[in-house]
Amino acid sequence: MSQIERKSKKWYEYKILWLFVGAWIIGVMLSKNRPSTSVESNVNVADIPPGNYSSDNGDAKPDNWSYNENIDRMTSAPKKTAQTVSTNTLDFDFPYNGGTSFTLLVRNAGNGNDVILSCSKCQFIHSFTDTNLLKVRFDENKAESFPFEMSTDHSSDLVFIGSESKFLKKLKKANHLIIGAEFYQEGVRYIDFDVSNFKWEQ
């Protein structure tokens, strides 16, 4: 083989090699610019509000009522409760300052229904001689008066609402509830509840 033929063959081999190198470099550059096929979630778990959720319609929606059922270990009787938290908070003076929320609790421990209104920090006003009354309004209906009693241990942060059957009958049909209660050195203040979709068969 002549010297010219050997040089021509080498040049051809170098050309093939550089073509492979160039193709490899182009492939690497294209792979870097290609969009990722993985899906990143923009939802932060910490941003999801707590609560009971229903996914019947595919959308997670918080449930305004929380239900619980257990057995009384002393009587073996079933104990059922349903509760909802007020949609507003009230601001009181010291020592109850800082925002007060309220809970409406419906309870049945086998001996009838109880309807209990409690607060995170407050002092309900009650009379030992006169009938104690709360102003109650269901939806856009006319406000009514419901009697209430204090607990047997005279706790000032909760009251038992009377006329339970009447109250629960109206509660099942209502979406919005306003309760007007009198508080120590604060006068009458109003508490709002979202009571829609209340289910109670007791």
Sequence and secondary structure as in RCSB ss.txt:
>XXXX:A:sequence
MSQIERKSKKWYEYKILWLFVGAWIIGVMLSKNRPSTSVESNVNVADIPPGNYSSDNGDAKPDNWSYNENIDRMT
SAPKKTAQTVSTNTLDFDFPYNGGTSFTLLVRNAGNGNDVILSCSKCQFIHSFTDTNLLKVRFDENKAESFPFEM
STDHSSDLVFIGSESKFLKKLKKANHLIIGAEFYQEGVRYIDFDVSNFKWEQ
>XXXX:A:secstr
  HHHHHHHHHHHHHHHHHHHHHHHHHHHHHHHS   S      GGGS  SEEE TTSS EEES EEEEEE TTT
  EEEEEEEE SS B   TTS S B EEEEEEESSS EEEEEEESS  B   SSS  EEEEEETTS  EEEEEEE
 TT  TTEEEES HHHHHHHHHH SEEEEEEEETTTEEEEEEEE TT     
